[in-house]
Amino acid sequence: MHSHRWYGIVFLTVVFLLVLNGCTRNVPLRHEFEFQNIPSTKVDKQLLVVMDKAQAEKVIVHNPGAMSDNFRYEAGPALRDSLMNLMQARFEKVDFAHEMQAGGPHYDYYLLSDFKDYKIDLGTALWSNKKFNVYIDYALLDADRNPLFNTQTDGDNINRYSGGDMATAINPFVFIGTGKAENMLGDGWDGAVANSLNEFYFDLETYLDKNGVK
């Protein structure tokens, strides 16, 4: 009698996993970050942020492994908005374009963003480190479009599931109706993007201070 019950539980678990497997779940990403020590007075300059259309609209669908769901990251829109919000907090006028046009409006500065690559490594078990890397380059140009400085970033972030999070899982990457997987993955990705933006922002502030730009 007990063996039949055990087989029934195993069968239902396998069916449940098969139903979940292949589902695509949206990972919520932040579109704005709060950075410390941003001056309250904006730089009285005009800036154009330039990001290739494919990158600005980039969507990543990641599958961690066998018997797992797919996780969908709207990485491009989140990065675009986050970068724009950061620059709008620092400059008086900030616009966005997918490319620099020869006869376009004149700006004091041009910021080129190149979202080159990414890595998502969730390990093989819940207690594994979850590592996120985003490889983003930034180039600031002057009004004549001459390069002023470049920042090459490896935005990285490592986070770990808690014991309570593990209790809601039936395998390392399938969580039972809680939304915790999406939120934790989003936090991991957001941390990597925030680190990348922070690296660039440090270089920007160094340049502005060194050249007396206010």
ChimeraX commands (.cxc) that place a marker at each C-alpha (Angstrom):
marker #1 position 0.00,0.00,0.00 radius 0.5
marker #1 position 2.81,2.36,0.97 radius 0.5
marker #1 position 4.71,1.57,-2.25 radius 0.5
marker #1 position 1.69,2.51,-4.37 radius 0.5
marker #1 position 1.40,5.82,-2.54 radius 0.5
marker #1 position 5.14,6.47,-3.05 radius 0.5
marker #1 position 4.91,5.72,-6.77 radius 0.5
marker #1 position 1.90,8.01,-7.03 radius 0.5
marker #1 position 3.76,10.89,-5.39 radius 0.5
marker #1 position 6.77,10.36,-7.66 radius 0.5
marker #1 position 4.54,10.23,-10.74 radius 0.5
marker #1 position 2.72,13.43,-9.82 radius 0.5
marker #1 position 6.02,15.20,-9.11 radius 0.5
marker #1 position 7.43,14.18,-12.49 radius 0.5
marker #1 position 4.27,15.32,-14.25 radius 0.5
marker #1 position 4.39,18.62,-12.38 radius 0.5
marker #1 position 8.00,19.16,-13.41 radius 0.5
marker #1 position 7.24,18.35,-17.03 radius 0.5
marker #1 position 4.34,20.82,-17.02 radius 0.5
marker #1 position 6.55,23.56,-15.59 radius 0.5
marker #1 position 9.52,22.77,-17.80 radius 0.5
marker #1 position 9.61,25.03,-20.83 radius 0.5
marker #1 position 7.52,27.80,-19.27 radius 0.5
marker #1 position 8.93,31.27,-19.83 radius 0.5
marker #1 position 8.88,33.50,-16.78 radius 0.5
marker #1 position 9.55,37.23,-16.90 radius 0.5
marker #1 position 12.32,38.48,-14.62 radius 0.5
marker #1 position 11.54,41.96,-13.22 radius 0.5
marker #1 position 14.44,44.35,-13.74 radius 0.5
marker #1 position 15.03,47.80,-12.33 radius 0.5
marker #1 position 14.91,50.76,-14.72 radius 0.5
marker #1 position 16.39,53.26,-12.27 radius 0.5
marker #1 position 19.02,53.11,-9.54 radius 0.5
marker #1 position 19.74,55.41,-6.65 radius 0.5
marker #1 position 23.43,56.26,-6.49 radius 0.5
marker #1 position 24.96,58.01,-3.53 radius 0.5
marker #1 position 26.82,61.31,-3.67 radius 0.5
marker #1 position 25.26,62.61,-6.88 radius 0.5
marker #1 position 25.53,66.42,-6.69 radius 0.5
marker #1 position 22.23,68.25,-6.31 radius 0.5
marker #1 position 23.32,70.79,-8.96 radius 0.5
marker #1 position 23.24,69.48,-12.51 radius 0.5
marker #1 position 25.94,70.12,-15.08 radius 0.5
marker #1 position 24.72,72.89,-17.40 radius 0.5
marker #1 position 25.48,70.91,-20.56 radius 0.5
marker #1 position 23.59,68.97,-23.20 radius 0.5
marker #1 position 24.26,65.25,-23.55 radius 0.5
marker #1 position 23.18,62.70,-26.15 radius 0.5
marker #1 position 23.11,59.06,-25.04 radius 0.5
marker #1 position 23.64,56.71,-28.00 radius 0.5
marker #1 position 22.81,53.01,-27.92 radius 0.5
marker #1 position 22.35,50.70,-30.89 radius 0.5
marker #1 position 18.69,49.78,-31.48 radius 0.5
marker #1 position 19.33,46.04,-31.18 radius 0.5
marker #1 position 21.08,46.53,-27.84 radius 0.5
marker #1 position 18.48,48.96,-26.53 radius 0.5
marker #1 position 15.76,46.40,-27.25 radius 0.5
marker #1 position 17.76,43.29,-26.32 radius 0.5
marker #1 position 15.78,40.50,-24.64 radius 0.5
marker #1 position 17.62,37.56,-23.08 radius 0.5
marker #1 position 15.89,34.21,-22.61 radius 0.5
marker #1 position 18.01,32.06,-20.33 radius 0.5
marker #1 position 17.54,28.38,-19.51 radius 0.5
marker #1 position 19.58,27.34,-16.45 radius 0.5
marker #1 position 19.47,23.63,-17.18 radius 0.5
marker #1 position 17.47,20.44,-17.49 radius 0.5
marker #1 position 13.98,20.48,-15.97 radius 0.5
marker #1 position 14.09,24.22,-15.45 radius 0.5
marker #1 position 11.92,27.05,-16.65 radius 0.5
marker #1 position 13.11,29.65,-19.13 radius 0.5
marker #1 position 13.71,33.09,-17.66 radius 0.5
marker #1 position 13.18,36.21,-19.78 radius 0.5
marker #1 position 15.21,39.37,-19.10 radius 0.5
marker #1 position 14.31,42.61,-20.91 radius 0.5
marker #1 position 17.94,43.63,-20.44 radius 0.5
marker #1 position 18.22,46.26,-23.16 radius 0.5
marker #1 position 15.28,48.45,-22.14 radius 0.5
marker #1 position 16.29,48.25,-18.47 radius 0.5
marker #1 position 19.88,49.30,-19.21 radius 0.5
marker #1 position 18.75,52.10,-21.53 radius 0.5
marker #1 position 16.34,53.54,-18.97 radius 0.5
marker #1 position 18.80,53.17,-16.10 radius 0.5
marker #1 position 21.56,54.95,-18.00 radius 0.5
marker #1 position 19.20,57.71,-19.10 radius 0.5
marker #1 position 17.91,58.24,-15.56 radius 0.5
marker #1 position 21.46,58.43,-14.21 radius 0.5
marker #1 position 22.52,60.98,-16.84 radius 0.5
marker #1 position 19.33,63.02,-16.38 radius 0.5
marker #1 position 20.21,63.30,-12.71 radius 0.5
marker #1 position 23.59,64.80,-13.66 radius 0.5
marker #1 position 23.05,66.90,-16.82 radius 0.5
marker #1 position 20.53,69.65,-17.56 radius 0.5
marker #1 position 19.44,68.20,-20.91 radius 0.5
marker #1 position 19.73,64.57,-21.97 radius 0.5
marker #1 position 18.42,63.01,-25.17 radius 0.5
marker #1 position 18.57,59.49,-26.58 radius 0.5
marker #1 position 19.33,58.17,-30.07 radius 0.5
marker #1 position 20.16,54.82,-31.64 radius 0.5
marker #1 position 22.95,56.39,-33.72 radius 0.5
marker #1 position 24.83,59.63,-34.22 radius 0.5
marker #1 position 23.73,61.43,-37.37 radius 0.5
marker #1 position 26.08,63.70,-39.28 radius 0.5
marker #1 position 23.55,66.51,-39.56 radius 0.5
marker #1 position 21.87,66.01,-36.23 radius 0.5
marker #1 position 21.44,68.49,-33.37 radius 0.5
marker #1 position 24.53,69.77,-31.60 radius 0.5
marker #1 position 25.40,68.49,-28.11 radius 0.5
marker #1 position 28.15,69.33,-25.66 radius 0.5
marker #1 position 28.79,65.64,-25.02 radius 0.5
marker #1 position 27.98,62.29,-26.59 radius 0.5
marker #1 position 27.85,59.11,-24.52 radius 0.5
marker #1 position 28.17,55.84,-26.45 radius 0.5
marker #1 position 27.10,52.66,-24.68 radius 0.5
marker #1 position 28.11,49.22,-25.96 radius 0.5
marker #1 position 26.41,46.25,-24.26 radius 0.5
marker #1 position 28.90,43.65,-25.46 radius 0.5
marker #1 position 28.11,40.47,-23.58 radius 0.5
marker #1 position 26.79,38.85,-20.42 radius 0.5
marker #1 position 27.13,35.69,-18.34 radius 0.5
marker #1 position 24.61,34.06,-16.02 radius 0.5
marker #1 position 25.95,31.19,-13.90 radius 0.5
marker #1 position 23.43,29.80,-11.43 radius 0.5
marker #1 position 25.47,26.75,-10.45 radius 0.5
marker #1 position 24.04,23.27,-10.11 radius 0.5
marker #1 position 22.32,23.50,-6.72 radius 0.5
marker #1 position 20.37,25.98,-4.63 radius 0.5
marker #1 position 23.35,26.53,-2.32 radius 0.5
marker #1 position 25.64,27.36,-5.28 radius 0.5
marker #1 position 26.73,30.95,-5.78 radius 0.5
marker #1 position 24.62,32.73,-8.40 radius 0.5
marker #1 position 26.93,34.87,-10.50 radius 0.5
marker #1 position 25.91,37.55,-12.99 radius 0.5
marker #1 position 28.26,39.47,-15.27 radius 0.5
marker #1 position 27.46,42.24,-17.73 radius 0.5
marker #1 position 30.17,43.53,-20.04 radius 0.5
marker #1 position 29.34,47.10,-21.01 radius 0.5
marker #1 position 31.66,49.75,-22.47 radius 0.5
marker #1 position 31.06,53.48,-22.26 radius 0.5
marker #1 position 32.74,56.23,-24.30 radius 0.5
marker #1 position 32.31,59.95,-23.66 radius 0.5
marker #1 position 32.90,62.24,-26.65 radius 0.5
marker #1 position 33.20,66.01,-26.81 radius 0.5
marker #1 position 31.13,68.39,-28.96 radius 0.5
marker #1 position 33.33,67.58,-31.98 radius 0.5
marker #1 position 32.88,63.86,-31.28 radius 0.5
marker #1 position 36.46,63.34,-30.19 radius 0.5
marker #1 position 36.90,60.73,-27.43 radius 0.5
marker #1 position 37.46,62.07,-23.93 radius 0.5
marker #1 position 37.63,58.78,-22.02 radius 0.5
marker #1 position 36.52,55.16,-22.22 radius 0.5
marker #1 position 35.28,52.89,-19.45 radius 0.5
marker #1 position 35.29,49.13,-19.97 radius 0.5
marker #1 position 33.24,47.42,-17.30 radius 0.5
marker #1 position 32.71,43.89,-16.07 radius 0.5
marker #1 position 29.73,44.49,-13.87 radius 0.5
marker #1 position 29.58,41.45,-11.62 radius 0.5
marker #1 position 27.34,40.36,-8.79 radius 0.5
marker #1 position 27.10,37.22,-6.67 radius 0.5
marker #1 position 24.12,36.30,-4.53 radius 0.5
marker #1 position 22.92,33.22,-2.69 radius 0.5
marker #1 position 19.53,31.69,-1.96 radius 0.5
marker #1 position 18.45,31.62,1.67 radius 0.5
marker #1 position 17.19,28.55,3.52 radius 0.5
marker #1 position 13.64,29.84,3.27 radius 0.5
marker #1 position 13.99,30.26,-0.48 radius 0.5
marker #1 position 15.31,26.70,-0.80 radius 0.5
marker #1 position 12.25,25.38,1.01 radius 0.5
marker #1 position 9.97,26.70,-1.75 radius 0.5
marker #1 position 11.85,24.87,-4.51 radius 0.5
marker #1 position 11.34,21.41,-5.92 radius 0.5
marker #1 position 14.53,21.56,-7.98 radius 0.5
marker #1 position 17.26,24.21,-8.20 radius 0.5
marker #1 position 15.39,26.39,-10.70 radius 0.5
marker #1 position 11.67,25.65,-10.33 radius 0.5
marker #1 position 9.81,27.45,-7.55 radius 0.5
marker #1 position 6.24,26.62,-6.63 radius 0.5
marker #1 position 4.06,29.58,-7.53 radius 0.5
marker #1 position 5.84,32.15,-5.36 radius 0.5
marker #1 position 7.55,34.42,-7.89 radius 0.5
marker #1 position 10.71,34.19,-5.76 radius 0.5
marker #1 position 12.83,32.80,-8.58 radius 0.5
marker #1 position 12.09,35.79,-10.83 radius 0.5
marker #1 position 12.72,38.29,-8.03 radius 0.5
marker #1 position 16.01,36.72,-6.96 radius 0.5
marker #1 position 17.27,36.49,-10.53 radius 0.5
marker #1 position 16.23,40.10,-11.10 radius 0.5
marker #1 position 18.13,41.21,-8.00 radius 0.5
marker #1 position 21.22,39.38,-9.21 radius 0.5
marker #1 position 21.09,40.97,-12.67 radius 0.5
marker #1 position 20.31,44.41,-11.28 radius 0.5
marker #1 position 23.34,44.25,-9.00 radius 0.5
marker #1 position 25.63,43.54,-11.95 radius 0.5
marker #1 position 24.17,46.41,-14.01 radius 0.5
marker #1 position 24.41,48.78,-11.03 radius 0.5
marker #1 position 28.09,47.90,-10.61 radius 0.5
marker #1 position 28.74,48.60,-14.28 radius 0.5
marker #1 position 26.96,51.96,-14.16 radius 0.5
marker #1 position 28.79,52.86,-10.98 radius 0.5
marker #1 position 32.18,52.19,-12.60 radius 0.5
marker #1 position 31.32,54.51,-15.47 radius 0.5
marker #1 position 29.87,57.15,-13.17 radius 0.5
marker #1 position 33.08,57.22,-11.12 radius 0.5
marker #1 position 35.10,57.90,-14.29 radius 0.5
marker #1 position 32.61,60.57,-15.37 radius 0.5
marker #1 position 32.84,62.41,-12.07 radius 0.5
marker #1 position 36.63,62.17,-12.17 radius 0.5
marker #1 position 36.67,63.72,-15.65 radius 0.5
marker #1 position 34.21,66.50,-14.77 radius 0.5
marker #1 position 36.09,67.39,-11.58 radius 0.5
marker #1 position 39.51,67.31,-13.24 radius 0.5
marker #1 position 38.35,69.59,-16.05 radius 0.5
marker #1 position 36.31,71.96,-13.91 radius 0.5
marker #1 position 33.02,71.17,-15.65 radius 0.5
marker #1 position 30.06,72.40,-13.60 radius 0.5
marker link #1:1,2 radius 0.2
marker link #1:2,3 radius 0.2
marker link #1:3,4 radius 0.2
marker link #1:4,5 radius 0.2
marker link #1:5,6 radius 0.2
marker link #1:6,7 radius 0.2
marker link #1:7,8 radius 0.2
marker link #1:8,9 radius 0.2
marker link #1:9,10 radius 0.2
marker link #1:10,11 radius 0.2
marker link #1:11,12 radius 0.2
marker link #1:12,13 radius 0.2
marker link #1:13,14 radius 0.2
marker link #1:14,15 radius 0.2
marker link #1:15,16 radius 0.2
marker link #1:16,17 radius 0.2
marker link #1:17,18 radius 0.2
marker link #1:18,19 radius 0.2
marker link #1:19,20 radius 0.2
marker link #1:20,21 radius 0.2
marker link #1:21,22 radius 0.2
marker link #1:22,23 radius 0.2
marker link #1:23,24 radius 0.2
marker link #1:24,25 radius 0.2
marker link #1:25,26 radius 0.2
marker link #1:26,27 radius 0.2
marker link #1:27,28 radius 0.2
marker link #1:28,29 radius 0.2
marker link #1:29,30 radius 0.2
marker link #1:30,31 radius 0.2
marker link #1:31,32 radius 0.2
marker link #1:32,33 radius 0.2
marker link #1:33,34 radius 0.2
marker link #1:34,35 radius 0.2
marker link #1:35,36 radius 0.2
marker link #1:36,37 radius 0.2
marker link #1:37,38 radius 0.2
marker link #1:38,39 radius 0.2
marker link #1:39,40 radius 0.2
marker link #1:40,41 radius 0.2
marker link #1:41,42 radius 0.2
marker link #1:42,43 radius 0.2
marker link #1:43,44 radius 0.2
marker link #1:44,45 radius 0.2
marker link #1:45,46 radius 0.2
marker link #1:46,47 radius 0.2
marker link #1:47,48 radius 0.2
marker link #1:48,49 radius 0.2
marker link #1:49,50 radius 0.2
marker link #1:50,51 radius 0.2
marker link #1:51,52 radius 0.2
marker link #1:52,53 radius 0.2
marker link #1:53,54 radius 0.2
marker link #1:54,55 radius 0.2
marker link #1:55,56 radius 0.2
marker link #1:56,57 radius 0.2
marker link #1:57,58 radius 0.2
marker link #1:58,59 radius 0.2
marker link #1:59,60 radius 0.2
marker link #1:60,61 radius 0.2
marker link #1:61,62 radius 0.2
marker link #1:62,63 radius 0.2
marker link #1:63,64 radius 0.2
marker link #1:64,65 radius 0.2
marker link #1:65,66 radius 0.2
marker link #1:66,67 radius 0.2
marker link #1:67,68 radius 0.2
marker link #1:68,69 radius 0.2
marker link #1:69,70 radius 0.2
marker link #1:70,71 radius 0.2
marker link #1:71,72 radius 0.2
marker link #1:72,73 radius 0.2
marker link #1:73,74 radius 0.2
marker link #1:74,75 radius 0.2
marker link #1:75,76 radius 0.2
marker link #1:76,77 radius 0.2
marker link #1:77,78 radius 0.2
marker link #1:78,79 radius 0.2
marker link #1:79,80 radius 0.2
marker link #1:80,81 radius 0.2
marker link #1:81,82 radius 0.2
marker link #1:82,83 radius 0.2
marker link #1:83,84 radius 0.2
marker link #1:84,85 radius 0.2
marker link #1:85,86 radius 0.2
marker link #1:86,87 radius 0.2
marker link #1:87,88 radius 0.2
marker link #1:88,89 radius 0.2
marker link #1:89,90 radius 0.2
marker link #1:90,91 radius 0.2
marker link #1:91,92 radius 0.2
marker link #1:92,93 radius 0.2
marker link #1:93,94 radius 0.2
marker link #1:94,95 radius 0.2
marker link #1:95,96 radius 0.2
marker link #1:96,97 radius 0.2
marker link #1:97,98 radius 0.2
marker link #1:98,99 radius 0.2
marker link #1:99,100 radius 0.2
marker link #1:100,101 radius 0.2
marker link #1:101,102 radius 0.2
marker link #1:102,103 radius 0.2
marker link #1:103,104 radius 0.2
marker link #1:104,105 radius 0.2
marker link #1:105,106 radius 0.2
marker link #1:106,107 radius 0.2
marker link #1:107,108 radius 0.2
marker link #1:108,109 radius 0.2
marker link #1:109,110 radius 0.2
marker link #1:110,111 radius 0.2
marker link #1:111,112 radius 0.2
marker link #1:112,113 radius 0.2
marker link #1:113,114 radius 0.2
marker link #1:114,115 radius 0.2
marker link #1:115,116 radius 0.2
marker link #1:116,117 radius 0.2
marker link #1:117,118 radius 0.2
marker link #1:118,119 radius 0.2
marker link #1:119,120 radius 0.2
marker link #1:120,121 radius 0.2
marker link #1:121,122 radius 0.2
marker link #1:122,123 radius 0.2
marker link #1:123,124 radius 0.2
marker link #1:124,125 radius 0.2
marker link #1:125,126 radius 0.2
marker link #1:126,127 radius 0.2
marker link #1:127,128 radius 0.2
marker link #1:128,129 radius 0.2
marker link #1:129,130 radius 0.2
marker link #1:130,131 radius 0.2
marker link #1:131,132 radius 0.2
marker link #1:132,133 radius 0.2
marker link #1:133,134 radius 0.2
marker link #1:134,135 radius 0.2
marker link #1:135,136 radius 0.2
marker link #1:136,137 radius 0.2
marker link #1:137,138 radius 0.2
marker link #1:138,139 radius 0.2
marker link #1:139,140 radius 0.2
marker link #1:140,141 radius 0.2
marker link #1:141,142 radius 0.2
marker link #1:142,143 radius 0.2
marker link #1:143,144 radius 0.2
marker link #1:144,145 radius 0.2
marker link #1:145,146 radius 0.2
marker link #1:146,147 radius 0.2
marker link #1:147,148 radius 0.2
marker link #1:148,149 radius 0.2
marker link #1:149,150 radius 0.2
marker link #1:150,151 radius 0.2
marker link #1:151,152 radius 0.2
marker link #1:152,153 radius 0.2
marker link #1:153,154 radius 0.2
marker link #1:154,155 radius 0.2
marker link #1:155,156 radius 0.2
marker link #1:156,157 radius 0.2
marker link #1:157,158 radius 0.2
marker link #1:158,159 radius 0.2
marker link #1:159,160 radius 0.2
marker link #1:160,161 radius 0.2
marker link #1:161,162 radius 0.2
marker link #1:162,163 radius 0.2
marker link #1:163,164 radius 0.2
marker link #1:164,165 radius 0.2
marker link #1:165,166 radius 0.2
marker link #1:166,167 radius 0.2
marker link #1:167,168 radius 0.2
marker link #1:168,169 radius 0.2
marker link #1:169,170 radius 0.2
marker link #1:170,171 radius 0.2
marker link #1:171,172 radius 0.2
marker link #1:172,173 radius 0.2
marker link #1:173,174 radius 0.2
marker link #1:174,175 radius 0.2
marker link #1:175,176 radius 0.2
marker link #1:176,177 radius 0.2
marker link #1:177,178 radius 0.2
marker link #1:178,179 radius 0.2
marker link #1:179,180 radius 0.2
marker link #1:180,181 radius 0.2
marker link #1:181,182 radius 0.2
marker link #1:182,183 radius 0.2
marker link #1:183,184 radius 0.2
marker link #1:184,185 radius 0.2
marker link #1:185,186 radius 0.2
marker link #1:186,187 radius 0.2
marker link #1:187,188 radius 0.2
marker link #1:188,189 radius 0.2
marker link #1:189,190 radius 0.2
marker link #1:190,191 radius 0.2
marker link #1:191,192 radius 0.2
marker link #1:192,193 radius 0.2
marker link #1:193,194 radius 0.2
marker link #1:194,195 radius 0.2
marker link #1:195,196 radius 0.2
marker link #1:196,197 radius 0.2
marker link #1:197,198 radius 0.2
marker link #1:198,199 radius 0.2
marker link #1:199,200 radius 0.2
marker link #1:200,201 radius 0.2
marker link #1:201,202 radius 0.2
marker link #1:202,203 radius 0.2
marker link #1:203,204 radius 0.2
marker link #1:204,205 radius 0.2
marker link #1:205,206 radius 0.2
marker link #1:206,207 radius 0.2
marker link #1:207,208 radius 0.2
marker link #1:208,209 radius 0.2
marker link #1:209,210 radius 0.2
marker link #1:210,211 radius 0.2
marker link #1:211,212 radius 0.2
marker link #1:212,213 radius 0.2
marker link #1:213,214 radius 0.2
view
